[in-house]
Amino acid sequence: MRRFLLPLLLLLATVLHAQEFDILVYGATPSGIATAIAAARDGERVLLIEPSRRIGGMMTNGLSHTDFRTLEGLNGSFLDFAHRVEAYYRETYGADSQQVRDCFHGTQFEPKVALSIFEKMIAEQPKITLRTEWVLDGVKNSSNGDGEGPATSRAVEIALLVDGDAQYHSVAAYYFVDATYEGDLMACARAAYHVGREAGNQYGESLAPDEADDQLQAYNFRLCMTRDPKNRVPVEEPPGYLRAGFVDLLALLLDGRIHGVFSTKPTELIKAQGPLPNGKYDINDMSKGLVRLSLPGGNDDWPEGESGFAARVVQHGAVAPFSRTGLRQSRDRVFDEHLRWDVGLIYFLQNDSAVPAKFRDEAREWGFCKDEFTDSNHLPMQLYVREGRRVVGEYIFTEKDTDCAPNDARAVLHTDAIAMGDYGPNCHGTSHEGSRFGGKHEGEFYKMVAPYQIPYGVLIAKGFENLLVTNAVSASHVGFCALRLEPIWMSLGEAAGHAAHLARRKHGILQTVSVPKLQDLLHAEGGSTIYVSDVLPGNSDFTAVQWWGTAGGLHGLAPTPATLGERGKNIFSQYYEAFPGHAAELSKPLDPALAERWEKLASSLNIDVAGLPKADGKTTRGAWLRAAWAARPS
């Protein structure tokens, strides 16, 4: 297998003339963009690198129906993005327009609109240098180890990248952030990572298999389609299409088990999520359906290629190169196989004479969008990589981190939280049993949980001083299936950007960053570290409530519900009203029992409780909390 190694003299020259930045972010995914913006706002010089020619990851490549449960859970950089989306549709079409209604508070959007907004967000930050079509070729590590096996402390110093013109670039930085879906940078830097599923007894997870394996959550494309004849282009036969691969579908269409083609019901074939603004739909895998767009097992070679990861085990201070050619070939093959299946299924339904007219006529009403992905034949440039490598970090997030605390409506407390989520572990399957038409995905699960907190340690590659990972974070397979959502990844990216800044300011390492100071930076920008349903970003009490809740002050206010993960009233689709039992209720009088508990917590935080209001029947929770916030040590 060919390896892309620089000749020694060229390597030395490149290293000597390295471009220098404070922070290098590899992957202009939403989390990578959030990382870069946070660090740039803090004053750091950031190089943001995207291997493809289109920034924005899946949010600009078809994932337009965003995964979250409640509007009250949206915060930080994703909420900023959503506000910009809603403002765009309001300013372009009018406040009472259908487009504004269909964008659902800015959380549903056209891919081209998402791209434009991300581009503007980056352009607003002069300290960000963006480079697209730059691909990682190797990194140089320094270590106080002996070069034989894991080092006790290791730092990434220089990244080698090749651009679209096959020119090499050497970039030195103080801190590095891997914001790829696959974890390419951290793997190339020889960080420890895991691919596949752990056995249930490893972390005590009910959703994990009995035995460990190398299975990954399945992938598919998130296509953007429409029924609008004015904006509809035909679905063309994909390269390599074979009719024989789809004829077994006919039996399902004839026996009555399939009722239609495009819908959100498992009795239909293809999940059409929307409508998005301007009559578009986000096309996705039909969970628990009889026919799936996802191909579990067909994506196993994506993270590392057919022969596994091709970085060499190298001596101290040497360069660890990718075999970019081999890895790219494997990923191209997986990409093409999914394209043949996903697009081929639609093409078959629209064009094959053996398809019953009922289904064929319905399918023909749909087409790709003329004004989306205009430079890639109206198809997304990225496959939906739901899971790749997962770094082994300072903390490993597992299913237990989404469990309720004892006798509490809230999930287990993490006082070092730097983000939160409200979706719950969900997996579209890791293998398939039986025919693709009527068989069953195995390893599929969807668990209801209360909103949960995410500790700082999931971001830090274990043993590395200056390497953060925002997408391929430290988690078990089951734990990762709760974290793998773009709003959460953007929160993690924002935290990574601020963490790198704090470490840089102190000339220190990531492990010694002050988490309370990191939380202060996040809260000041509307980032949540705990779910509070009635005090949202923009509220004057938001920072105080987030501080107090993350310290543990809001736990124990409501008991565990009879139904674990109980949600509010369904709004539509996967969206719900606020989780019950998660309100601060600041206007409620402070009762003596709660006052006693809060005073104990305040004392543990070095707050002089003698000067705080007493539970006299008139003092509210909010008045007490504001006083505690004002009295906290600086």
Solvent accessible surface area in square Angstrom, and as a share of the most:
residue,aa,sasa,rsa
1,M,147,0.66
2,R,173,0.63
3,R,102,0.37
4,F,43,0.18
5,L,93,0.46
6,L,24,0.12
7,P,88,0.56
8,L,122,0.61
9,L,142,0.71
10,L,85,0.43
11,L,32,0.16
12,L,89,0.44
13,A,45,0.35
14,T,20,0.12
15,V,38,0.22
16,L,142,0.71
17,H,146,0.65
18,A,22,0.17
19,Q,67,0.30
20,E,120,0.54
21,F,29,0.12
22,D,7,0.04
23,I,0,0.00
24,L,1,0.01
25,V,0,0.00
26,Y,6,0.02
27,G,1,0.01
28,A,0,0.00
29,T,6,0.04
30,P,0,0.00
31,S,1,0.00
32,G,0,0.00
33,I,0,0.00
34,A,3,0.02
35,T,0,0.00
36,A,0,0.00
37,I,10,0.05
38,A,2,0.01
39,A,0,0.00
40,A,7,0.05
41,R,113,0.41
42,D,36,0.19
43,G,38,0.36
44,E,12,0.05
45,R,101,0.37
46,V,0,0.00
47,L,1,0.01
48,L,0,0.00
49,I,0,0.00
50,E,7,0.03
51,P,42,0.27
52,S,35,0.22
53,R,123,0.45
54,R,20,0.07
55,I,7,0.03
56,G,0,0.00
57,G,0,0.00
58,M,1,0.00
59,M,0,0.00
60,T,0,0.00
61,N,0,0.00
62,G,1,0.01
63,L,4,0.02
64,S,1,0.00
65,H,4,0.02
66,T,0,0.00
67,D,20,0.10
68,F,7,0.03
69,R,28,0.10
70,T,0,0.00
71,L,49,0.24
72,E,44,0.20
73,G,10,0.09
74,L,9,0.04
75,N,9,0.05
76,G,8,0.08
77,S,14,0.09
78,F,2,0.01
79,L,31,0.15
80,D,42,0.22
81,F,0,0.00
82,A,0,0.00
83,H,103,0.46
84,R,64,0.23
85,V,0,0.00
86,E,38,0.17
87,A,23,0.18
88,Y,74,0.28
89,Y,0,0.00
90,R,100,0.37
91,E,139,0.62
92,T,70,0.41
93,Y,88,0.34
94,G,30,0.29
95,A,67,0.52
96,D,125,0.65
97,S,16,0.10
98,Q,97,0.43
99,Q,34,0.15
100,V,20,0.12
101,R,141,0.51
102,D,21,0.11
103,C,0,0.00
104,F,23,0.10
105,H,94,0.42
106,G,0,0.00
107,T,0,0.00
108,Q,5,0.02
109,F,0,0.00
110,E,2,0.01
111,P,0,0.00
112,K,80,0.34
113,V,5,0.03
114,A,0,0.00
115,L,34,0.17
116,S,44,0.28
117,I,11,0.06
118,F,0,0.00
119,E,85,0.38
120,K,120,0.51
121,M,5,0.02
122,I,12,0.06
123,A,84,0.65
124,E,91,0.41
125,Q,26,0.12
126,P,127,0.80
127,K,89,0.38
128,I,17,0.09
129,T,39,0.23
130,L,55,0.27
131,R,99,0.36
132,T,50,0.29
133,E,78,0.35
134,W,17,0.06
135,V,51,0.29
136,L,2,0.01
137,D,4,0.02
138,G,0,0.00
139,V,0,0.00
140,K,54,0.23
141,N,9,0.05
142,S,33,0.21
143,S,26,0.17
144,N,108,0.55
145,G,25,0.24
146,D,109,0.57
147,G,8,0.08
148,E,118,0.53
149,G,35,0.34
150,P,127,0.80
151,A,14,0.11
152,T,115,0.67
153,S,27,0.17
154,R,17,0.06
155,A,16,0.13
156,V,1,0.01
157,E,68,0.30
158,I,16,0.08
159,A,0,0.00
160,L,6,0.03
161,L,0,0.00
162,V,10,0.06
163,D,26,0.14
164,G,63,0.60
165,D,113,0.58
166,A,74,0.57
167,Q,106,0.47
168,Y,60,0.23
169,H,41,0.18
170,S,4,0.03
171,V,0,0.00
172,A,23,0.18
173,A,13,0.10
174,Y,114,0.43
175,Y,11,0.04
176,F,0,0.00
177,V,0,0.00
178,D,0,0.00
179,A,0,0.00
180,T,8,0.05
181,Y,13,0.05
182,E,19,0.09
183,G,0,0.00
184,D,14,0.07
185,L,1,0.00
186,M,0,0.00
187,A,1,0.01
188,C,0,0.00
189,A,0,0.00
190,R,56,0.20
191,A,4,0.03
192,A,59,0.46
193,Y,60,0.23
194,H,70,0.31
195,V,36,0.21
196,G,0,0.00
197,R,28,0.10
198,E,10,0.04
199,A,15,0.12
200,G,14,0.14
201,N,136,0.70
202,Q,104,0.46
203,Y,59,0.22
204,G,42,0.41
205,E,7,0.03
206,S,93,0.60
207,L,50,0.25
208,A,16,0.12
209,P,26,0.16
210,D,134,0.69
211,E,136,0.61
212,A,64,0.49
213,D,45,0.23
214,D,100,0.52
215,Q,44,0.20
216,L,0,0.00
217,Q,0,0.00
218,A,0,0.00
219,Y,0,0.00
220,N,0,0.00
221,F,1,0.00
222,R,2,0.01
223,L,0,0.00
224,C,3,0.02
225,M,0,0.00
226,T,0,0.00
227,R,112,0.41
228,D,55,0.29
229,P,96,0.60
230,K,174,0.74
231,N,25,0.13
232,R,77,0.28
233,V,23,0.13
234,P,112,0.70
235,V,7,0.04
236,E,108,0.48
237,E,96,0.43
238,P,6,0.04
239,P,104,0.66
240,G,54,0.52
241,Y,34,0.13
242,L,132,0.66
243,R,113,0.41
244,A,79,0.61
245,G,41,0.39
246,F,9,0.04
247,V,43,0.25
248,D,90,0.47
249,L,0,0.00
250,L,29,0.15
251,A,65,0.50
252,L,3,0.02
253,L,8,0.04
254,L,131,0.65
255,D,76,0.39
256,G,47,0.45
257,R,120,0.44
258,I,3,0.02
259,H,102,0.46
260,G,4,0.04
261,V,0,0.00
262,F,18,0.07
263,S,28,0.18
264,T,76,0.44
265,K,128,0.54
266,P,72,0.45
267,T,51,0.30
268,E,19,0.09
269,L,2,0.01
270,I,0,0.00
271,K,42,0.18
272,A,8,0.07
273,Q,9,0.04
274,G,28,0.27
275,P,59,0.37
276,L,0,0.00
277,P,0,0.00
278,N,52,0.27
279,G,33,0.32
280,K,1,0.00
281,Y,29,0.11
282,D,1,0.00
283,I,0,0.00
284,N,9,0.05
285,D,0,0.00
286,M,3,0.01
287,S,26,0.17
288,K,138,0.58
289,G,8,0.07
290,L,49,0.25
291,V,1,0.00
292,R,12,0.05
293,L,1,0.01
294,S,2,0.01
295,L,11,0.06
296,P,18,0.11
297,G,40,0.38
298,G,18,0.17
299,N,0,0.00
300,D,56,0.29
301,D,44,0.23
302,W,15,0.05
303,P,1,0.01
304,E,36,0.16
305,G,9,0.08
306,E,118,0.53
307,S,90,0.58
308,G,31,0.29
309,F,44,0.18
310,A,22,0.17
311,A,19,0.15
312,R,95,0.35
313,V,128,0.73
314,V,6,0.04
315,Q,107,0.47
316,H,95,0.43
317,G,27,0.26
318,A,37,0.29
319,V,22,0.13
320,A,1,0.01
321,P,2,0.01
322,F,7,0.03
323,S,1,0.00
324,R,44,0.16
325,T,46,0.27
326,G,10,0.09
327,L,19,0.10
328,R,119,0.43
329,Q,115,0.51
330,S,6,0.04
331,R,14,0.05
332,D,65,0.34
333,R,94,0.34
334,V,0,0.00
335,F,44,0.18
336,D,63,0.33
337,E,46,0.21
338,H,0,0.00
339,L,23,0.11
340,R,85,0.31
341,W,11,0.04
342,D,0,0.00
343,V,4,0.02
344,G,0,0.00
345,L,1,0.00
346,I,1,0.00
347,Y,45,0.17
348,F,1,0.00
349,L,0,0.00
350,Q,11,0.05
351,N,68,0.35
352,D,17,0.09
353,S,105,0.68
354,A,46,0.36
355,V,1,0.01
356,P,33,0.21
357,A,55,0.43
358,K,129,0.55
359,F,7,0.03
360,R,44,0.16
361,D,80,0.41
362,E,46,0.21
363,A,0,0.00
364,R,122,0.45
365,E,84,0.38
366,W,12,0.04
367,G,0,0.00
368,F,9,0.04
369,C,0,0.00
370,K,101,0.43
371,D,46,0.24
372,E,1,0.00
373,F,6,0.02
374,T,98,0.57
375,D,85,0.44
376,S,27,0.18
377,N,90,0.46
378,H,38,0.17
379,L,24,0.12
380,P,4,0.03
381,M,38,0.17
382,Q,32,0.14
383,L,3,0.02
384,Y,8,0.03
385,V,6,0.03
386,R,1,0.00
387,E,1,0.00
388,G,0,0.00
389,R,0,0.00
390,R,1,0.00
391,V,2,0.01
392,V,44,0.25
393,G,4,0.04
394,E,70,0.31
395,Y,74,0.28
396,I,55,0.28
397,F,0,0.00
398,T,12,0.07
399,E,6,0.03
400,K,110,0.46
401,D,8,0.04
402,T,1,0.01
403,D,55,0.28
404,C,30,0.18
405,A,13,0.10
406,P,117,0.73
407,N,134,0.69
408,D,6,0.03
409,A,5,0.04
410,R,8,0.03
411,A,4,0.03
412,V,42,0.24
413,L,67,0.33
414,H,24,0.11
415,T,78,0.45
416,D,53,0.27
417,A,0,0.00
418,I,2,0.01
419,A,0,0.00
420,M,6,0.03
421,G,3,0.03
422,D,9,0.05
423,Y,23,0.09
424,G,1,0.01
425,P,0,0.00
426,N,7,0.04
427,C,0,0.00
428,H,15,0.07
429,G,0,0.00
430,T,1,0.01
431,S,29,0.19
432,H,58,0.26
433,E,111,0.50
434,G,64,0.61
435,S,59,0.38
436,R,107,0.39
437,F,22,0.09
438,G,31,0.30
439,G,17,0.17
440,K,133,0.56
441,H,9,0.04
442,E,61,0.27
443,G,25,0.24
444,E,41,0.18
445,F,22,0.09
446,Y,80,0.30
447,K,56,0.24
448,M,77,0.35
449,V,8,0.05
450,A,4,0.03
451,P,8,0.05
452,Y,2,0.01
453,Q,6,0.03
454,I,0,0.00
455,P,0,0.00
456,Y,13,0.05
457,G,9,0.08
458,V,0,0.00
459,L,0,0.00
460,I,4,0.02
461,A,0,0.00
462,K,111,0.47
463,G,26,0.25
464,F,1,0.00
465,E,52,0.23
466,N,11,0.05
467,L,0,0.00
468,L,0,0.00
469,V,0,0.00
470,T,0,0.00
471,N,0,0.00
472,A,0,0.00
473,V,0,0.00
474,S,0,0.00
475,A,6,0.05
476,S,0,0.00
477,H,2,0.01
478,V,0,0.00
479,G,0,0.00
480,F,2,0.01
481,C,0,0.00
482,A,0,0.00
483,L,0,0.00
484,R,6,0.02
485,L,4,0.02
486,E,5,0.02
487,P,14,0.09
488,I,9,0.04
489,W,6,0.02
490,M,0,0.00
491,S,9,0.06
492,L,0,0.00
493,G,0,0.00
494,E,7,0.03
495,A,0,0.00
496,A,0,0.00
497,G,0,0.00
498,H,1,0.01
499,A,0,0.00
500,A,0,0.00
501,H,24,0.11
502,L,10,0.05
503,A,3,0.02
504,R,52,0.19
505,R,127,0.46
506,K,132,0.56
507,H,158,0.71
508,G,25,0.24
509,I,65,0.33
510,L,0,0.00
511,Q,66,0.29
512,T,100,0.58
513,V,15,0.08
514,S,44,0.28
515,V,26,0.15
516,P,88,0.55
517,K,95,0.40
518,L,0,0.00
519,Q,16,0.07
520,D,50,0.26
521,L,53,0.26
522,L,4,0.02
523,H,6,0.03
524,A,78,0.60
525,E,66,0.29
526,G,12,0.12
527,G,4,0.04
528,S,11,0.07
529,T,0,0.00
530,I,5,0.03
531,Y,6,0.02
532,V,5,0.03
533,S,18,0.11
534,D,65,0.34
535,V,5,0.03
536,L,68,0.34
537,P,33,0.21
538,G,84,0.81
539,N,66,0.34
540,S,110,0.71
541,D,18,0.09
542,F,7,0.03
543,T,42,0.25
544,A,6,0.04
545,V,0,0.00
546,Q,2,0.01
547,W,32,0.11
548,W,0,0.00
549,G,0,0.00
550,T,3,0.02
551,A,19,0.15
552,G,11,0.10
553,G,0,0.00
554,L,3,0.02
555,H,21,0.09
556,G,47,0.45
557,L,46,0.23
558,A,23,0.18
559,P,104,0.65
560,T,49,0.28
561,P,32,0.20
562,A,116,0.90
563,T,76,0.44
564,L,108,0.54
565,G,2,0.02
566,E,72,0.32
567,R,48,0.17
568,G,20,0.20
569,K,148,0.63
570,N,68,0.35
571,I,76,0.38
572,F,76,0.31
573,S,67,0.43
574,Q,24,0.11
575,Y,1,0.00
576,Y,42,0.16
577,E,87,0.39
578,A,29,0.23
579,F,5,0.02
580,P,59,0.37
581,G,33,0.32
582,H,5,0.02
583,A,30,0.23
584,A,1,0.01
585,E,80,0.36
586,L,22,0.11
587,S,99,0.64
588,K,96,0.41
589,P,77,0.49
590,L,2,0.01
591,D,65,0.33
592,P,99,0.62
593,A,76,0.59
594,L,12,0.06
595,A,8,0.06
596,E,102,0.46
597,R,94,0.34
598,W,2,0.01
599,E,42,0.19
600,K,135,0.57
601,L,39,0.19
602,A,0,0.00
603,S,57,0.37
604,S,81,0.52
605,L,57,0.28
606,N,122,0.62
607,I,8,0.04
608,D,102,0.53
609,V,37,0.21
610,A,79,0.61
611,G,69,0.66
612,L,7,0.04
613,P,42,0.26
614,K,110,0.47
615,A,30,0.23
616,D,96,0.50
617,G,56,0.53
618,K,174,0.74
619,T,17,0.10
620,T,39,0.23
621,R,13,0.05
622,G,0,0.00
623,A,41,0.32
624,W,0,0.00
625,L,3,0.01
626,R,113,0.41
627,A,30,0.23
628,A,0,0.00
629,W,73,0.25
630,A,87,0.67
631,A,47,0.37
632,R,67,0.25
633,P,72,0.45
634,S,164,1.06
